[in-house]
Amino acid sequence: MVIIAHMKRRAFWCLAMVLAAFGIVAAQTSSQTAPAGQPQFKVQIELVTIDTLVRDAKGHFVADLTKDEFAVYEDGAKQELSSVTLVRGGRVINLLAPLPPPAPEGIILPVLRTPTNDAAGRVFVFFVDDLHLQVHKTPRVRALFQQISKTLLHDEDMWAMVTTGPSAVAIDLSYGRGRLDEAIKKIMGSELSPTEIINAPPGSRGPIEVRHRAHVAFTTASELVRNLEKIHDRRKAVVYISDGYYFTPFQNARVNPDPGSPFAKNSGAALAAVIGALGSSPDGGASASQWHPDPNRGTANEEFADSDLARELADLTQAANRANVTIYPIDPRGVMDPLGDIGENVDQREWRQFVSKTQDTLRVLAHETGGIALLNQNEFDAGLKQIDAEASDYYVLGYYSKNPSAANRNRKIDVRVTRGGLTVWARSGRR
């Protein structure tokens, strides 16, 4: 028995030497495992893709560029392109198919190349934020989609639609044009009117319903663009139909209304009802007619509302950039009346501020993701044709970042071409 045990130990030692000679590391036994609590580090290599538009002096797309004519820099360091895809008229041509990520040192793997292939079709997702679409503008929104169906969407394109509110439309990516006609009929705006916003219950950081609706819209849009990460080598365009966002609209009318306005009268009547129910006034003795709200009430808590909105926008645009998604916001309100809606008793200055703030949020979505925003327009034909052109002709450049440090989360990207006389557009950063 002693001789047999010795032979087994010797055979195991020989096998270990053979495995070591071939560079194979054997798994350790439970008695040789790393101590509990020892940190483990994981390295993830991700292919970064960038949509790139290259045009000549006349604005025409340049479709004959090669890999060697592109140069991509991340944080100032030149990157080696692993894939170059040309999309011409919606048809995908892999000039340089994506290569696998570099293997860890010490392991030699065969290089596998994906065959060059052609594929047709573009990807459009219609995000209809009906929580932020005026109800009386519903016919205008439906007419806009009829125009989108004729001008922007082609038979071979894939499309999807999702709404944020009571329209309750959720259509996955498909080619069926008939479903679009059915979805258009269901779209119905349900945005809060200025009167409803002013009379709504206040919150610690502004109108509660306003913040809730915006959060629902941003959450839905972020989930949508994250799902688009699964689609590669396509320019994924999100047509974003919304009136925009503003967390503290009509602040003066809400906090310190004009005593002669209907808002103040409604507030006074509500206050009188509360006083009658409690049997006393807020100050312990004054009547409802003698009590006036503090002019500064609520303004301190709403001071950081703009930064909260900026954070929501940043989260959405960063998710879009990670998924290589371009957002094209469209404000269906058209050219805005500086005097405001006739049926709304709103100060003109506050109305103009409301319009400016809401449209600025749409501009941010377009600028940060490389799209264009169609604002203050009654006719959208020219803008839709521009979106059509940008979604039809472009390059998709791919590379494995040489800057994997997790500490530097915001990466600056610069795409250049060596051929002279050309203009290049690409998103300027990623996370």
Stockholm file with secondary structure:
# STOCKHOLM 1.0

chainA/1-431         MVIIAHMKRRAFWCLAMVLAAFGIVAAQTSSQTAPAGQPQFKVQIELVTIDTLVRDAKGHFVADLTKDEFAVYEDGAKQELSSVTLVRGGRVINLLAPLPPPAPEGIILPVLRTPTNDAAGRVFVFFVDDLHLQVHKTPRVRALFQQISKTLLHDEDMWAMVTTGPSAVAIDLSYGRGRLDEAIKKIMGSELSPTEIINAPPGSRGPIEVRHRAHVAFTTASELVRNLEKIHDRRKAVVYISDGYYFTPFQNARVNPDPGSPFAKNSGAALAAVIGALGSSPDGGASASQWHPDPNRGTANEEFADSDLARELADLTQAANRANVTIYPIDPRGVMDPLGDIGENVDQREWRQFVSKTQDTLRVLAHETGGIALLNQNEFDAGLKQIDAEASDYYVLGYYSKNPSAANRNRKIDVRVTRGGLTVWARSGRR
#=GR chainA/1-431 SS CHHHHHHHHHHHHHHHHHHHHTTCCCCCCGGGSCCTTCCCCCCCCCEEEEEEEEECTTSCBCCCCCGGGEEEEETTEEECEEEEEEEETTEEEEEECCCCCCCCTTCCCCCCCCCCCEEECCEEEEEECGGGSCGGGHHHHHHHHHHHHHHTCCTTCEEEEEESSTTCCEEEEECCSHHHHHHHHHCCCCCCCHHHHHHSCEETTEEHHHHHHHHHHHHHHHHHHHHGGGCCSSCEEEEEECCCCCSSTTHHHHHSCCTTSHHHHHHHHHHHHHHHHHTSCTTSSCCTTTCCCCTTTTTTTTTTHHHHHHHHHHHHHHHHHHTTEEEEEECTTCSCCTTCCTTCCCCHHHHHHHHHHHHHHHHHHHHHHTCCCBCSCSCCHHHHHHHHHHHHSEEEEEEECSCCCTTCCSEEEEEEESSTTCEEEECCEEC
#=GC SS_cons         CHHHHHHHHHHHHHHHHHHHHTTCCCCCCGGGSCCTTCCCCCCCCCEEEEEEEEECTTSCBCCCCCGGGEEEEETTEEECEEEEEEEETTEEEEEECCCCCCCCTTCCCCCCCCCCCEEECCEEEEEECGGGSCGGGHHHHHHHHHHHHHHTCCTTCEEEEEESSTTCCEEEEECCSHHHHHHHHHCCCCCCCHHHHHHSCEETTEEHHHHHHHHHHHHHHHHHHHHGGGCCSSCEEEEEECCCCCSSTTHHHHHSCCTTSHHHHHHHHHHHHHHHHHTSCTTSSCCTTTCCCCTTTTTTTTTTHHHHHHHHHHHHHHHHHHTTEEEEEECTTCSCCTTCCTTCCCCHHHHHHHHHHHHHHHHHHHHHHTCCCBCSCSCCHHHHHHHHHHHHSEEEEEEECSCCCTTCCSEEEEEEESSTTCEEEECCEEC
//
